Amino acid sequence: MVDTTIESEAEVMRKIDEQLKGLSADVRAEAFQILVARHLGQPRRLASKSTPGAKPANPKRGSSKAKSHFSVVKDLDLKKSGANPSLRDFYAQKRPKAFSEQNAVFVFYLNKIKEIDTVTPETIYTCYKEIGVRVPGAFYQSLLDTSRIKGWIDTADTNKIRITTVGENFVEHDLPRGSEE
């Protein structure tokens, strides 16, 4: 049987501490924890760069683009002007169903009908609010998916979101769905 008295454990820890004397304080503390854990037969854990007791950072959160709260653009004119329909009328005519279809309709309307060059996530968010339809829970991600999966909008510059040729064709020729006009 192995001698596991407190005195023998303390002697092992002193030997470990002695072997680590030349290391910096940070590395020494980490190495000490690893060696003690190994001596006690515990699985090796990855060292943390944070302070003791602190929660590890989640690298997927906090992206500057992935905002969870968007504001309504108050000076965005979405009303009828001259021959241009209001956003509500255009939306009712096109009848988009999925979030990606709604994103394409909103960007098309802003780019082609209102001739707005600086379409941002906030201006698209304002369109959702103007129409009174549900905003996607992962709003920013829905814009990226509309771009990446469908190819209907270009989100390379989020301060200048554009309708693509594929998106123009979709809005002009494929919406409303199922109509033979």
KEKENU-579915 format. One record per atom (N, C-alpha, C, O, CB): residue in three letters; y, x, z. Coordinates in pm, whole numbers, plus 32768, in hexadecimal, padded with zeros to 4 digits. Each point is the difference from the previous one (the first is absolute). Glycine has a CB too. Example, Ala and Ser with C-alpha at 12.3 -4.5 7.8 and 13.67 -1.06 7.14 Angstrom:
# residues 2
ALA7DC78527830C ALA80777FA78000 ALA8078805A8000 ALA7FFE80688042 ALA7F8D7EDB803B SER80DE809A7F3B SER807780528006 SER806D7FB38049 SER806F80338011 SER7F5280437F18 
This chain:
# residues 181
MET7F8A80548000 MET80767FAC8000 MET807D80588000 MET8001806B803E MET7F827EDE803C VAL80E4808D7F43 VAL807C804C7FF3 VAL80557FEB807D VAL800D7F908032 VAL7FEC805A7ED2 ASP80418083812D ASP80567FF98076 ASP80887FC97FD6 ASP804B80447FB9 ASP7F3C808080B4 THR809A7EC17FBF THR807F7FC17FDA THR80547FE1807A THR80367F92800E THR7F5C800C7F29 THR807A80C38121 THR80547FEB8075 THR8092800F7FD8 THR802080337F94 THR7F2A80208106 ILE810B7F817FBC ILE8090800A7FE6 ILE802880917FF1 ILE805380227FAC ILE7FD67F0B80D3 GLU7F9D81297FD2 GLU8020808F7FFA GLU7FDA803C7F79 GLU804B804F7FC7 GLU7F957FC18130 SER7FAA7FCA7ED6 SER7FD680387F7E SER80597FCB7F8F SER8020804A7FA3 SER7EF37FC880B3 GLU81147F6F7FB0 GLU805A7FC67F9B GLU808880458006 GLU803B801D7F97 GLU7F4D7F058077 ALA80AB80F7806A ALA80818042800F ALA7FF9808E7FC8 ALA806080307FC3 ALA7FD27F46810A GLU7F5D80CD7F46 GLU7FEF80877FCB GLU80017FFF7F67 GLU803D80587FC3 GLU7F3F7FE78109 VAL80437F5E7EF6 VAL80007FF47F6E VAL808F7FEA7FCF VAL802A803F7F9F VAL7EEC7F638065 MET81358005803E MET808B7FE67FD7 MET8057807B8010 MET805780187FAC MET7F8C7EF98094 ARG8009813E8028 ARG804C807D8011 ARG7FE180617F8E ARG805B80427FCD ARG7FA37F9F812E LYS7F8280287EDE LYS7FDA80597F91 LYS80417FD17F7E LYS803180527FB2 LYS7EF47FE280C1 ILE80DA7F4A7F75 ILE80407FCA7F88 ILE809480218001 ILE8036802D7F9B ILE7F207F198059 ASP80EC80A3807D ASP808E801A800D ASP801E80947FE8 ASP806380227FBF ASP7FB17F2080E3 GLU7F9881157F92 GLU801280907FF0 GLU7FF780287F6D GLU804C80567FD2 GLU7F537FCF8114 GLN80057F9F7ECF GLN7FEE80217F73 GLN80767FD37FAA GLN801580377F94 GLN7EF47FB7808E LEU81427FB2800C LEU806D7FC77FB0 LEU808980378024 LEU80657FCF7FCC LEU7F147F648020 LYS808E8131806A LYS808280318032 LYS8061802E7F95 LYS80797FEF8011 LYS7F0E805480B8 GLY804C7FF67ECB GLY805A80377F9A GLY803B7F987FA2 GLY805380227FAC GLY7F2A80AB8062 LEU805B7EB67FFE LEU802E7F987FA3 LEU80817FBF8030 LEU802280068077 LEU7EF17FD17F47 SER81357FEB7FE5 SER807A7FB78026 SER7FDA7F898058 SER7F8C7FD68002 SER80E880717F27 ALA7FEC7F858120 ALA7FE57F938060 ALA7FC47F857FBC ALA7FA47FC38035 ALA811980918059 ASP7F787F867EFB ASP7FCC7F8B7FB9 ASP7F6E80137FD7 ASP7FAA7FAC801B ASP813D80247F92 VAL7F0080A28011 VAL7F7A801B7FCE VAL7F9F80128075 VAL7F8E7FD27FFB VAL80D3809A7F37 ARG7FCE7FD68135 ARG7FAD80188076 ARG7FD37F7D803F ARG7F8B7FF08024 ARG80EE80E98004 ALA7FE47EC77FE7 ALA7FDF7F7F803E ALA7F9A7FB57FAA ALA7FA17FC68034 ALA8145802F8035 GLU7F2E800D7F14 GLU7FA27FBC7FA6 GLU7F7780418003 GLU7F9A7FBC800B GLU812580037F64 ALA7F4080C68088 ALA7F8180488001 ALA7FB77FEC8083 ALA7F867FF38002 ALA80DA80B77F62 PHE7FE97F53810A PHE7FC37FEB8083 PHE7FBA7F788004 PHE7F8F7FF5802F PHE8121809D803E GLN7F967F077F62 GLN7FC47F7A7FFF GLN7F827FFC7FAA GLN7F9D7FC18025 GLN81457FDC7FFE ILE7F2280A47F6A ILE7F8D80017FA5 ILE7F8B80488041 ILE7F8F7FCE7FFC ILE810B802E7F3E LEU7F7F80788101 LEU7F93804C803C LEU7FC67FBB807B LEU7F8680038014 LEU80E480CD7F98 VAL7FEA7EF280A5 VAL7FCD7FB68074 VAL7FAC7F8A7FD0 VAL7F947FE78036 VAL8135805E8054 ALA7F667F757F12 ALA7FB47F8E7FCA ALA7F7980307FCA ALA7F9A7FBF8015 ALA813D7FC97FB2 ARG7F2980E97FF3 ARG7F8380367FCA ARG7FA280268071 ARG7F887FE67FF9 ARG80F3806F7F3C HIS7FBB7FE98133 HIS7FAD80278073 HIS7FC37F858044 HIS7F8D8005802E HIS810480C67FF5 LEU7FBB7EC97FE2 LEU7FCE7F868040 LEU7FA87FAD7FA3 LEU7FCC7F988028 LEU810080678066 GLY7F2480307EF4 GLY7FA97FBA7FA3 GLY80407F867FC1 GLY7FB97FA87FCE GLY7F8B80A980B6 GLN81407FA77F7D GLN80467F8F7FC3 GLN801A80207F6D GLN800E80747FDB GLN805E7F4E8102 PRO7F9B7FD67ECF PRO801B801A7F72 PRO808C803A7FEF PRO805B7FE1804D PRO7F0B7F647F71 ARG80A9810F7FDE ARG808080407FE5 ARG80637F9B7FC9 ARG7FE07FB37FA6 ARG7FAD8127802F ARG80EA7F268063 ARG806B7FA87FD1 ARG806580517FB4 ARG80148076801C ARG7FCB7EED80A4 LEU8060805D7EDE LEU806A80457FB7 LEU8079800E8059 LEU80237FA3804A LEU7F8980037EDB ALA809480CB80D7 ALA807580198053 ALA80757FAD7FD0 ALA80107FE87F88 ALA7F9E80FF80A8 SER80A37EEE802C SER80767FB07FE0 SER807C80548011 SER8009804E8060 SER7F827EE07FE8 LYS80D480C67F5E LYS807D804A8008 LYS80667FB98059 LYS806A8037801B LYS7F6A80257F01 SER800E7F2B8110 SER80607FB4804F SER7FF480238094 SER7FA480468029 SER80537F007F2E THR8066808780F5 THR7FFD80188090 THR7F907FB18040 THR7FD77F997FCA THR812080938035 PRO7ED880028074 PRO7F937FB78041 PRO80297F728021 PRO806F7FE88031 PRO7F3B80EE802D GLY7FFE7ECC7F86 GLY801A7F73801F GLY804C7FB77F93 GLY800C7F858004 GLY7FF580BA80E8 ALA8031800A7EB2 ALA804B7FBE7F94 ALA7F9F7FC67F9B ALA7F9480377FE8 ALA812F80678038 LYS7F647EF37FA6 LYS7FAD7FC37F98 LYS800E804E7F80 LYS806E802B7FDE LYS7FAA7EF2808C PRO7F7980F77F4C PRO800B80497F83 PRO804F7FB07F9A PRO7FFB7F857FFD PRO7F2B80EB8032 ALA81237FD77F7D ALA80517FBE7F99 ALA7FA47FC97F95 ALA7F99803B7FE0 ALA812B805E804E ASN7F647EF57F9A ASN7FB57FC67F92 ASN8046802A7F80 ASN806E7FD17FE4 ASN7F437F6880A7 PRO801181207F25 PRO804480357F8B PRO801C7F987F94 PRO805580197FAA PRO7F3E80BC8088 LYS802B7EB87FCE LYS80167F9B7F9A LYS807A7FAA801F LYS80357FBD7FA8 LYS7ED78041802A ARG811F800480A9 ARG80727FAC8026 ARG808180507FF9 ARG8000807B8002 ARG7F6D7EFC8092 GLY80FF80407F62 GLY808280408004 GLY802F80357F7A GLY8062804B7FFB GLY7F6B7FEF80EC SER7FF47FA27EB0 SER802D802B7F7D SER808C7FC67FE9 SER801B7F8D8022 SER7EF680807F85 SER81478042801F SER80897FD17FEB SER80067F897FA0 SER805C7FAF8007 SER7FF5813A8024 LYS7F4C7F0D7F7C LYS80027F927FA0 LYS7FC07F828038 LYS80237F917FD8 LYS7FD781177F71 ALA7FA97F688110 ALA7FB37F8E8030 ALA80487FBA8074 ALA7FD280038071 ALA7F5A806F7F48 LYS81437F518029 LYS80497FB58066 LYS7FB87F7E801B LYS7FC47FC57FA7 LYS811580A48012 SER7F307F6A80C3 SER7FC17F80801F SER80687F908004 SER7FDB7F8B8003 SER7F7480ED807F HIS81307FAA7F7D HIS80687F9B8006 HIS806480187F8F HIS8039806C7FF3 HIS7FAB7F7D8108 PHE802E7FB17EB6 PHE805F80097F91 PHE80707F9C8018 PHE7FEC7F9B8044 PHE7F5F80AE7F1B SER81297FD3806C SER80757FAA8011 SER801F7FB77F7F SER7FE2802F7F93 SER8078806B811C VAL7FE47EF27F61 VAL802E7FB27F8D VAL808080407FCD VAL80598023804E VAL7F3D7F07800A VAL807480E67F24 VAL807980347FC2 VAL805F7F897FEF VAL7FE97FA87FAD VAL7F9A81167FD8 LYS80E67F4180C9 LYS80587F8B8007 LYS80537FEA7F82 LYS801F7F8D7FDF LYS7FE980978114 ASP801C80467EC7 ASP80567FEF7F8A ASP7FB07FF97F7D ASP803A80147F95 ASP8079806480E6 LEU7ECD7F6E7F8B LEU7FAD7FF47F88 LEU800D7F727FC9 LEU7FDC7F9F8042 LEU7F8281108015 ASP80D57F467F2F ASP80167F7E7FC1 ASP7F837FD57FB3 ASP7FE280387F97 ASP81167FF78058 LEU7EC27F6E8045 LEU7F867FCE7FC1 LEU80137F717FCA LEU7F9F7FBA7FE4 LEU7FDA80D880B5 LYS81047F467F5A LYS80217F7A7FCF LYS800E80007F67 LYS8008806A7FC2 LYS806D7F638118 LYS7F8D7FBD7EED LYS80127FEE7F70 LYS808B80337FD9 LYS80637FE38043 LYS7EFF7F547FBA SER80A281147F95 SER8082802D7FCE SER7FFC80007F68 SER7FB5804C7FC2 SER80738043810E GLY80297F1C7EF5 GLY80037FF37F6E GLY7F7A7FCE7FCC GLY7FCD7F99802D GLY80DD811F7FC5 ALA7F1C7F917FB1 ALA7F7F7FDB7FC6 ALA7F8A80318054 ALA7F8E7FDA7FE8 ALA80DC802D7F36 ASN7FB3804C8145 ASN7F9680368055 ASN7FD77F9C806C ASN80557FCA8047 ASN8002811D7F8E PRO7F257F008038 PRO7FD27FA28066 PRO800B803C808C PRO800C807A8010 PRO7F597F1F7F48 SER80968012810A SER7FFA8031808A SER7F7480388017 SER7FA37FE37FB5 SER810B7F74809B LEU7F4380F98019 LEU7F7C80358021 LEU7FA07F8E801E LEU7F8B80057FD7 LEU80DD80CE8083 ARG7FC87EC77FEB ARG7FA97F8D8021 ARG7FCB7FBC7F81 ARG7F897FE07FF8 ARG80F97FFE80DE ASP7FD6800D7EC8 ASP7FD67FC07F83 ASP7F9E80597FB2 ASP7F9C7FCF7FCB ASP81407FB8802C PHE7F4380FB8002 PHE7FA9805D7FB8 PHE7F7780078043 PHE7F9980007FBB PHE813180867FFD TYR7F337F8080CB TYR7F848005804D TYR7FAE7F817FE8 TYR7F8780067FEC TYR80E8808B80C3 ALA7FD47EFC7F53 ALA7FBB7F807FE9 ALA7FC77FF97F73 ALA7F957FC67FEC ALA81057FCB80B8 GLN7FAA80AA7EFC GLN7FD080017F77 GLN7F85805A7FF1 GLN7FA27FDC7FB9 GLN81497FFA7FF8 LYS7F15809C808F LYS7F9380627FF0 LYS7F897FE4805D LYS7F8F80257FDE LYS811D80837FE1 ARG7F687F1980B2 ARG7F987FDB8060 ARG7F9E80718023 ARG7F877FF07FF0 ARG808D7F2A7FB7 PRO802081588089 PRO7FA5806D8027 PRO7FB27FD7807E PRO80337FB88055 PRO806B80F47F46 LYS7EE77F84806E LYS7FAD7FDB8073 LYS7FED80758061 LYS80267FF58075 LYS7F657F657EFA ALA803C81128065 ALA7FE280748057 ALA8081804F801C ALA80637FF37FB8 ALA7EB1801B7FEA PHE80E8804280C7 PHE807480528024 PHE8026805E7F8D PHE807680157FE7 PHE7F487FDE810C SER7FDF80457EC9 SER801E805C7F92 SER80497FB77F8F SER805B80387FC2 SER7EDB80518079 GLU80A37EFA7FAB GLU80457FB07F9A GLU808F7FE2802C GLU805D80067FB0 GLU7EC77F958008 GLN80ED804480C8 GLN80867FE38034 GLN8057807C7FF6 GLN80747FF87FD8 GLN7F2E7F5B80C4 ASN802881227F8A ASN804D807C7FF6 ASN802D80197F71 ASN807380247FE8 ASN7F0C803B80DA ALA80267F8C7EDE ALA802280167F73 ALA806D7F9F7FD2 ALA805D80287FBA ALA7EBA8029801C VAL80DE7F308051 VAL80657F9C7FDA VAL80888024803B VAL80667FF77FBC VAL7EE77F578038 PHE80B480DB808B PHE807F80238041 PHE8041807A7FBE PHE807980007FE6 PHE7F307FA180F1 VAL800780C77F0E VAL803980787FC2 VAL802E7FE27F72 VAL806980307FD5 VAL7F01806280B9 PHE80487F1F7F28 PHE80287FD87F79 PHE80867FB78006 PHE805C80207FB5 PHE7EB27FCF8003 TYR80FC7FAE80A0 TYR807A7FB2800D TYR8078805A8020 TYR806A7FF37FC3 TYR7F0D7F47808A LEU8077811F8013 LEU806E80578029 LEU802680627F92 LEU807780157FE6 LEU7F3D7FD68107 ASN7FE880537ED1 ASN801B80637F97 ASN80327FC27F7F ASN8064802C7FC8 ASN7EEE8063809C LYS80697F0B7F6C LYS80197FCC7F79 LYS80627F8D7FFA LYS804E7FF57FA2 LYS7ECF80538027 ILE80E17F62809A ILE80597F8B7FFC ILE8084801F8046 ILE806B7FE57FC9 ILE7ECD7F828032 LYS80C180D0807C LYS807B8023804A LYS8034808A7FDD LYS806F80248027 LYS7F457F498091 GLU7FFC80E27EFE GLU802580877FD5 GLU802A80598075 GLU806480477FFA GLU7FE37F597F2C ILE7F6A80598144 ILE801780538076 ILE7FAA807D7FF2 ILE7F867FF77FF2 ILE80B07F3E80A2 ASP800A813D7F71 ASP7FBB80807FED ASP7FC980398083 ASP7F9E80497FFF ASP80F77FE27F3F THR7FA97FB48130 THR7FDC803B8081 THR7FAC7F9E8052 THR802A7FD4806C THR80A780B77F90 VAL7EBA7F547FD3 VAL7FA67FA68047 VAL7FB68051806A VAL7FC080657FE2 VAL80257F047F52 THR8024806B8148 THR7FC180428072 THR7F9E7F9F8042 THR80007F8A7FDF THR80CD81088045 PRO7EE17F9F8038 PRO7FAA7FA28049 PRO80527F918044 PRO7FD17F8F8009 PRO7F8C812C801C GLU811A7F65800B GLU80557F9B8041 GLU802A7F927FA0 GLU80057F8B8027 GLU804C81258074 THR7FCC7F737EE7 THR80287F987FA1 THR7F897FA67FDE THR80117F887FEE THR80A081117FB3 ILE7ED87FA08057 ILE7F897FAF7FE6 ILE7FE17FA8807A ILE7FDB7F8C7FF1 ILE7FC981267F73 TYR806B7F878113 TYR7FEE7FB4807C TYR80607F888002 TYR7FDB7F928029 TYR7FDC81418053 THR80C47F447F58 THR80657F957FFA THR7FD27F917FA1 THR801A7F8A801A THR809C811E8017 CYS7F077F7C7F63 CYS7FCB7F9C7FA3 CYS7F987FA88044 CYS80017F867FF0 CYS802A81167F51 TYR7F7B7FA1810B TYR7F9C7FB2804A TYR80457F9C805C TYR7FD97F8C8008 TYR7F8581357FEE LYS81087F6E8050 LYS80487FAA805E LYS804B7F917FB7 LYS80077F8F8031 LYS800E8132806D GLU80257F5F7EF0 GLU804B7F9C7FB1 GLU7FA37F8F7FD2 GLU80257F8B8006 GLU807B81297FAD ILE7EE97F708020 ILE7FA17F9C7FD0 ILE7FC17FB48074 ILE7FDD7F8B7FF3 ILE7FF481047F44 GLY80227FB4813A GLY7FC37FBF8074 GLY7F6880067FFF GLY7FBE7FA98038 GLY81067FC27FD0 VAL7F0580FD7FB9 VAL7F6E80128000 VAL7FDC806E8064 VAL8054804F802A VAL7F9C7F667EE3 ARG7F91804C8117 ARG7FCE80638060 ARG8014808E7FCB ARG7FE3801D7F8D ARG7F737F3C80C7 VAL80DC80FD8003 VAL8012808D7FE0 VAL7F7B80468021 VAL7FC67FE58069 VAL813880167FC5 PRO7ED2805E7F7C PRO7F8380468020 PRO800980478087 PRO806780388023 PRO7F6F7FE77EE8 GLY7FBE7FDC8140 GLY7FFC80448083 GLY801680957FF1 GLY8047803C8051 GLY7F1E7F158004 ALA806080EA7F47 ALA8014808E7FE1 ALA805A80037F84 ALA7FD680247F92 ALA7F46802580D1 PHE81607F917FB2 PHE805E7FEC7F91 PHE800E807A7FA8 PHE7FEC7FF87F87 PHE808D7F678107 TYR7FA881127FAD TYR8015807A7FB1 TYR7F8080257FB5 TYR800580297F8C TYR80A78026811A GLN7EE27FA27F9E GLN7F80801F7FBE GLN7FE77FA47F8A GLN7FC6802A7F9B GLN7FDF80278140 SER80877F317F2F SER7FEC7FA47F8F SER8050802E7F86 SER7FD47FEE7F8E SER80067F548113 LEU809A80FA7F76 LEU804F80367F90 LEU7FB780777FC0 LEU7FF8800B7F86 LEU80DE7FAA80EA LEU7EF580A37FE5 LEU7FB680737FCD LEU7F847FD37FB2 LEU7FE080387F98 LEU807380528129 ASP7F677F107F73 ASP7F897FCE7FBD ASP80227FBD7F7A ASP7FB6800E7F9F ASP7FDE7FD18141 THR80DC7FDB7F1C THR802B7FC17F82 THR8019806D7F98 THR7FE57FED7F89 THR80837F4F80F5 SER7FCB81347FAF SER801980717FA7 SER7F7E80487FDB SER7FE380137F8A SER8101800680DB ARG7ED0800F8000 ARG7F8A80547FEA ARG7F8C7FB47FC1 ARG7FC080337FA4 ARG80888055811D ILE7F9B7F017F70 ILE7F8B7FB67FD1 ILE801E7FB07F81 ILE7FB580067F9F ILE7FFA7FEC814D LYS80BD7FC37F16 LYS80217FAA7F8E LYS805280477F95 LYS7FF27FE37F89 LYS80077F5D8112 GLY805D811E7F8D GLY805580467FA0 GLY80777FAE7FD3 GLY803E80217F9B GLY7EFB8058801C TRP80E87F1D8092 TRP806B7FA67FD7 TRP808B80318028 TRP80627FDF7FBE TRP7EFD7F698055 ILE80A981088057 ILE80818035802A ILE7FF280978014 ILE7F9280338012 ILE80AF7EF0805C ASP803181217F90 ASP800380918015 ASP804780198085 ASP80777FE1800E ASP7F8A80517EF5 THR7FB78007815E THR8038801A8084 THR801580968018 THR800B80298074 THR7F867F077FE0 ALA807381217F43 ALA801280908010 ALA8080801E804C ALA8003805B8053 ALA7F7F7FCC7ED8 ASP80E87F8F80BA ASP807F800C804A ASP80177F7A8045 ASP80217F9D7FBF ASP804181107F9C THR7F8D7F508128 THR800A7F808047 THR808F7FCD800C THR80167F938034 THR7F1F80AE804B ASN812B800B7F52 ASN808A7FCF7FF9 ASN801F7FCD7F74 ASN80707FD47FE4 ASN7FD480CE80D0 LYS7F587F647EF5 LYS80137FD37F76 LYS7F7A7FCF7FCA LYS7FCB80377FA0 LYS80F4806E803C ILE7F0B7EF28063 ILE7F807FC77FD5 ILE80167FBA7F7B ILE80617FB57FF0 ILE7F50802F8100 ARG7FF580337EB0 ARG80117FCD7F79 ARG7F887FAD7FD6 ARG7F918017802F ARG80FD80AF7F98 ILE7F897EDC7FE3 ILE7F927FB67FC0 ILE7FCE80597F8E ILE804F803C7FB8 ILE80117EDB8085 THR7F1C80F27FB4 THR7FC8804F7F92 THR7FEF7FA77F85 THR800F7F868008 THR7F7A8113809D THR80567FA47EEB THR7FE67FB27F87 THR7F8A7FA38016 THR80017F8D7FD4 THR805B812D7F9D VAL7F3D7F7880D4 VAL7F8C7FAD8020 VAL802A7F8A8058 VAL7FD07F907FED VAL7F98813A8002 GLY80F17F508070 GLY80337F978057 GLY80557F9B7FB5 GLY7FF67F878018 GLY8006811A80A3 GLU80577F907EE9 GLU80507FA57FAC GLU7FA67FA27FB2 GLU80167F877FFD GLU809F81267FF0 ASN7EE67F8D7FD4 ASN7FA27FAE7FB1 ASN7FB97F9A8058 ASN7FED7F8D7FD7 ASN7FF381337F8B PHE7FF97F698115 PHE7FBC7FA5805B PHE805B7F8A8024 PHE7FD67F8C7FF5 PHE7FA381348066 VAL81017F5C7FCF VAL805B7F95802A VAL80297FA87F8A VAL80037F86800C VAL8052810E80AC GLU7FC97FA97ED7 GLU802E7FB37F8C GLU7F917FAF7FBE GLU80187F8F7FD4 GLU8094811E8008 HIS7EDA7F8B801C HIS7F977FC17FB0 HIS7F8B7FC6804D HIS7FBC7FA67FCF HIS808580F77F84 ASP7FA57F948125 ASP7F8A7FD3804B ASP80217F9D8071 ASP7FA57FC28038 ASP7FF381187F92 LEU80E67F178055 LEU80277F9F8068 LEU804E7F8E7FC0 LEU804F801A7FA5 LEU7FB9809C810A PRO7FE67ED07F78 PRO7FA27FD68068 PRO7F7080067FCC PRO7FE77FEC7F89 PRO80CA7F8080DD ARG7EF480AF7FF4 ARG7F73800A7FDC ARG7FC97F777FD8 ARG80247F998038 ARG7FC1812B8066 GLY7FC37F3F7F01 GLY7FB87F877FDA GLY80527F9B7FB2 GLY7FD27F907FEB GLY7FA9809480DB SER80FD80017F0F SER804F7F9E7FB3 SER7FF580207F6C SER800180757FD8 SER809F7F6B80E9 GLU7F557FBE7EF1 GLU7FF8800D7F6E GLU807C7FBD7FC4 GLU7FFA7F917FCB GLU7F0480708038 GLU817280458007 GLU807C7FC57FD1 GLU8027802E7F77 GLU80677FD67FCC GLU7FDF8019811C 
